[in-house]
Amino acid sequence: MQGDLALNQELRERYVPDTVLTGEANLLIFPNLDAANLSMTLLKEMNNALSVGPILMGPRSPAHILAPSTTSRGIVNMAAIAANEAIGTEA
């Protein structure tokens, strides 16, 4: 699915009327790391947003990656995510 359809429910309903998907996508999958990094950087700059991640999921334990440009707020956010995951895996 193209990004515009994934993020725009009205457009998606027009082009894919039998879809069971509702609302905006909360997960975007890219064909390679370059495409993902470019998209994340553009969206972050266009929206003056704070990105958190990337977070590698799937292996036995998640991996949290901080870019050299990560702000102190971004480090605190990532630490909070890591702490929450650590609490969730205690058993």
C-alpha positions as CSV (number, residue, x, y, z in Angstrom):
1,M,0.0,0.0,0.0
2,Q,1.3,3.4,-0.9
3,G,2.0,5.9,2.0
4,D,-0.8,8.3,1.0
5,L,-3.4,5.5,1.3
6,A,-1.9,4.2,4.5
7,L,-2.1,7.6,6.2
8,N,-5.4,9.0,4.7
9,Q,-8.5,7.0,5.5
10,E,-10.7,9.0,3.1
11,L,-8.4,8.4,0.2
12,R,-8.0,4.7,1.1
13,E,-11.8,4.2,1.2
14,R,-12.1,5.8,-2.3
15,Y,-9.4,3.6,-3.9
16,V,-9.9,0.5,-1.8
17,P,-13.6,0.5,-0.9
18,D,-13.6,-3.1,0.5
19,T,-10.8,-2.4,3.0
20,V,-11.1,-3.5,6.6
21,L,-8.5,-1.0,7.7
22,T,-9.6,2.1,9.6
23,G,-7.9,5.2,10.7
24,E,-4.3,6.1,10.1
25,A,-1.5,3.5,9.9
26,N,0.6,3.2,13.0
27,L,3.3,1.2,11.3
28,L,5.1,1.9,8.0
29,I,7.3,-0.7,6.3
30,F,10.0,0.5,3.8
31,P,11.8,-1.5,1.2
32,N,15.3,-0.7,2.7
33,L,17.0,1.3,5.4
34,D,17.8,4.2,3.1
35,A,14.1,4.7,2.2
36,A,13.1,4.5,5.9
37,N,15.8,6.9,7.0
38,L,14.9,9.4,4.2
39,S,11.2,9.3,5.0
40,M,11.7,9.6,8.8
41,T,14.1,12.6,8.4
42,L,11.7,14.4,5.9
43,L,8.7,13.8,8.1
44,K,10.5,14.9,11.2
45,E,11.8,18.1,9.6
46,M,8.5,19.0,7.9
47,N,6.5,18.6,11.1
48,N,9.1,19.8,13.6
49,A,8.6,16.5,15.3
50,L,10.6,14.5,17.8
51,S,11.4,11.0,16.6
52,V,11.9,8.2,18.9
53,G,13.8,5.2,17.5
54,P,14.6,3.3,15.6
55,I,13.8,0.3,17.8
56,L,14.7,-3.1,16.4
57,M,12.1,-5.7,17.4
58,G,11.9,-9.4,16.8
59,P,15.1,-10.8,18.3
60,R,15.1,-12.1,21.8
61,S,15.7,-8.6,23.2
62,P,14.9,-5.2,21.5
63,A,17.8,-3.0,20.4
64,H,17.5,0.8,20.9
65,I,19.6,2.9,18.6
66,L,20.5,6.5,19.1
67,A,21.7,8.6,16.2
68,P,24.5,11.2,16.7
69,S,21.8,13.9,16.3
70,T,19.6,12.6,19.1
71,T,18.7,15.4,21.6
72,S,18.7,15.0,25.3
73,R,14.9,14.7,25.2
74,G,15.3,11.9,22.7
75,I,17.7,10.1,25.0
76,V,15.3,10.4,27.9
77,N,12.4,9.1,25.8
78,M,14.4,6.1,24.6
79,A,15.6,5.4,28.1
80,A,11.9,5.4,29.3
81,I,11.0,3.0,26.5
82,A,13.9,0.7,27.4
83,A,13.0,0.8,31.1
84,N,9.4,0.0,30.4
85,E,10.4,-3.0,28.2
86,A,12.8,-4.2,30.9
87,I,10.0,-4.1,33.5
88,G,7.7,-6.0,31.1
89,T,10.3,-8.8,30.6
90,E,10.9,-9.4,34.3
91,A,9.4,-12.8,35.2
